[in-house]
Every structure is written in C-alpha cells, then in structure tokens.
C-alpha cells in the first residue's frame, strides 16, 4: 500500500542556540545610570572642590586688588601696586594718582617680568573655570572608570591652579625693583618709614597656592583609596 506522505527527510524544528556573550561585554544597567548628587562624592572629593573654590576666590581677589606691594612714609601709605594698577600719593594735595605701571617709569613700556605676571594672572583665571566644573562633576558623580582620561586631566588642571599662582609670586618678588621703584628722598627718624613691603594681595596669592596644593593632595588620596 502506497504511503500518502511525501518522500524525503523530516527534520524536527529546533530552536537556535543562543551564544552567551562574554562577561566583559555585559553592561549592567546600574553602570549606565547617571544620578548627579553631592551624596555620591567621597569626603575627599567634597573637600577638594571646596578648596578649589576657595583658591579661585583668593586668586580673583589677589589679581583684582592693586595691593601686591606698598610703601609707607611718615606713617602713611605713599604708594601701592598690583598686577594691573599702580597708585602714588601726591605730596602737595594728598591725593592718589593711579595708572598703568609705566606712568612713573622713566623707561617707557612694561618690563618683561611685569608682563609675565599679568599673562600668568589671566591664564590662572582661565584655568580655574574648567577646574571647578570638573571637580564638581566628580564630586557629584565620581565614576572614574568611565572617564579615566578626564580624571587625569582634572589632576593636571588642579595642579595648574597651584603652579601658576606660585610662578606669579616668584616672578613678582624676584623682578620688582622694590625701593628703587618708588624712592623716598629721605627717611624721617621720627616715623617708621618703609619704602617697600609686600601687601595683602601678595599674601592672598600665596594662600591660593597652598589651598590648591591641598586640593590636589586630596584628589590623589581619593584616587588611591577608590577602586578607579
């Protein structure tokens, strides 16, 4: 008796086997979630961000205020000078005359050391903005494994906020002619005359250096303690 079924081979339907991806290619949903919050940052990162902000404020005050150096005559300030402005007290009418560095300089033009201080002051202000942004980013969401290159860039920026003010302090202290810049014709023995002294803006700049170095150290400590 002839069979009504078609000739040929019969193959049972089998579901295709799924190839399991290596564990290194698996992405956990928790790794892709981005939740920015100050609670995500460690104590070291929070302190580092605060210190960078403090250093930025000190740097701005130091550059904006013309009190890097000053001189006294007869218990009165006779001149003061900053990165952008120089002021001198007129003897006759007791009024302050302020202007650029070269307005009392016998040689026209700005000295190289003074121009270098101005250039580094501008560069330090420019570098502080990305440093603050990146510091706050890692404080609120410190995922170093996802942004390793940016992490090292942050280290460099933070260190730069310390090196530039340090260079400004060194160049200003080494290049300023001091008492020869504003000579006092005579010293009154009845008063404590001082032809040259560093003033508070210069001190603020030094503080900015130490604060930025402390922020950099905290970032390194956090990097060593964290599993980045």
C-alpha positions in Angstrom: 0.0 0.0 0.0 1.5 3.3 -1.1 2.1 5.9 1.5 0.5 9.4 1.1 3.4 11.2 2.9 6.0 13.0 0.8 9.3 11.4 0.3 12.4 13.0 1.9 13.9 13.6 5.2 12.0 15.0 8.2 13.7 17.4 10.5 12.3 18.3 13.9 12.2 22.0 14.5 14.9 23.0 17.0 15.3 26.5 18.4 18.7 28.0 17.6 21.2 28.1 20.4 22.0 31.5 21.8 25.6 32.3 22.1 26.3 33.7 25.5 28.3 36.9 25.3 31.5 37.1 27.4 31.1 38.7 30.8 33.4 41.6 29.8 30.8 42.7 27.2 27.8 42.6 29.5 26.6 46.1 30.6 24.8 46.4 33.8 22.0 48.9 34.0 23.4 50.2 37.2 26.6 51.2 35.4 24.8 53.3 32.8 22.6 55.3 35.3 23.7 58.8 35.9 22.4 60.4 39.0 24.2 63.6 39.9 24.1 64.3 43.7 26.6 65.6 46.3 25.9 62.4 48.2 27.7 60.4 45.5 31.0 62.0 46.2 33.5 61.0 48.9 34.6 63.3 51.7 37.9 63.9 50.0 36.3 65.0 46.7 33.9 67.3 48.5 36.8 68.9 50.4 38.8 69.2 47.2 36.0 71.0 45.4 35.6 73.4 48.3 39.3 74.1 48.4 39.5 74.7 44.7 36.6 77.2 45.0 38.4 79.0 47.9 41.6 79.1 45.9 39.7 80.6 43.0 38.2 83.4 45.2 41.7 84.2 46.7 43.1 84.3 43.2 40.5 86.7 41.9 40.9 89.0 44.9 44.7 89.0 44.5 44.6 89.9 40.9 41.8 92.5 41.2 43.2 94.4 44.1 46.3 96.6 43.5 48.0 95.8 46.8 50.7 93.3 45.9 53.3 95.8 47.3 53.2 99.1 49.1 55.4 101.7 50.8 55.0 104.0 53.8 56.3 107.4 54.6 55.5 109.3 57.8 53.1 106.6 58.9 51.1 107.0 55.6 51.0 104.7 52.6 52.8 106.6 49.9 52.3 104.1 47.0 50.7 100.7 46.3 50.9 98.5 43.3 49.2 95.4 41.9 49.1 93.4 38.7 47.2 95.9 36.7 47.4 99.2 38.6 49.9 101.5 40.3 48.9 104.3 42.7 51.1 107.0 44.1 50.2 109.7 46.7 50.8 113.2 45.6 52.7 115.2 48.3 51.1 118.6 47.7 47.4 117.9 47.6 47.5 114.5 49.3 45.5 112.8 46.5 46.1 109.4 44.9 47.2 109.2 41.3 46.6 105.9 39.7 47.6 104.5 36.3 49.4 101.7 34.5 52.8 100.5 35.5 54.8 102.7 33.2 53.2 106.1 34.0 56.0 106.8 36.5 58.6 104.6 34.9 61.5 106.6 33.3 61.8 103.9 30.7 58.6 103.6 28.6 56.9 100.3 28.3 56.1 97.5 30.7 59.0 95.3 32.0 59.2 91.7 30.9 58.7 90.4 34.5 55.6 92.5 34.9 54.1 91.4 31.6 54.8 87.8 32.6 52.9 88.3 35.9 49.9 89.7 34.0 49.9 86.9 31.5 50.0 84.2 34.2 47.3 86.0 36.1 45.0 85.8 33.1 45.9 82.2 32.5 45.2 81.3 36.1 41.7 82.8 35.9 41.0 80.9 32.6 42.2 77.6 34.0 40.0 77.9 37.2 36.7 77.6 35.3 37.2 74.1 33.8 38.9 73.0 37.0 35.8 74.0 39.1 33.4 72.3 36.6 35.3 69.0 36.5 35.8 69.0 40.3 32.1 69.5 40.9 31.4 66.8 38.3 33.5 64.2 40.1 32.1 65.3 43.4 28.5 64.7 42.4 29.1 61.7 40.2 32.6 60.1 40.6 32.7 57.3 38.0 36.4 57.3 37.3 36.2 54.0 35.3 34.0 55.7 32.7 36.0 58.9 32.4 39.6 57.9 33.2 41.1 60.3 30.7 39.1 63.2 32.1 40.2 62.2 35.6 43.9 62.7 34.8 43.0 65.9 33.0 41.4 67.1 36.2 44.6 66.3 38.2 46.6 68.4 35.7 44.2 71.3 36.0 44.1 71.3 39.8 47.9 71.2 39.9 47.9 74.1 37.3 45.9 76.2 39.7 48.7 75.9 42.2 51.7 76.3 39.8 50.5 79.5 38.1 50.0 81.5 41.3 53.3 80.1 42.6 55.1 81.3 39.4 53.4 84.7 39.8 54.6 85.1 43.3 58.2 84.1 42.4 58.4 86.4 39.3 56.9 89.4 41.1 59.2 89.0 44.1 62.2 88.5 42.0 61.5 91.1 39.3 60.2 94.1 41.3 62.9 96.8 41.9 61.4 97.4 45.3 62.6 100.6 46.9 64.2 101.8 43.7 60.8 101.8 42.0 59.4 104.5 44.4 62.5 106.0 46.1 62.0 108.0 49.3 64.3 111.0 49.2 64.9 110.9 52.9 63.9 108.8 56.0 62.3 110.7 58.9 63.7 109.3 62.1 60.5 110.2 64.0 58.5 107.8 61.9 58.7 104.2 60.9 59.2 104.7 57.2 59.2 101.6 55.0 60.0 102.1 51.3 58.8 98.6 50.3 56.6 95.9 51.8 54.6 93.0 50.3 50.9 93.7 50.9 47.7 91.6 51.3 47.1 90.7 47.7 50.6 89.1 47.6 49.7 87.1 50.7 46.4 86.0 49.1 48.3 84.7 46.2 50.5 82.6 48.4 47.4 81.3 50.2 45.9 80.3 46.9 49.0 78.2 46.1 48.7 76.3 49.4 44.9 75.8 49.1 45.3 74.4 45.5 48.1 72.1 46.6 45.8 70.8 49.4 43.0 70.2 46.9 45.4 68.3 44.6 46.6 66.1 47.5 43.0 65.3 48.5 42.2 64.2 44.9 45.3 61.9 44.8 44.3 60.4 48.2 40.8 59.8 46.9 42.2 58.2 43.8 44.4 55.8 45.8 41.5 54.9 48.2 38.9 54.4 45.5 38.7 51.5 43.0 39.1 53.5 39.8 
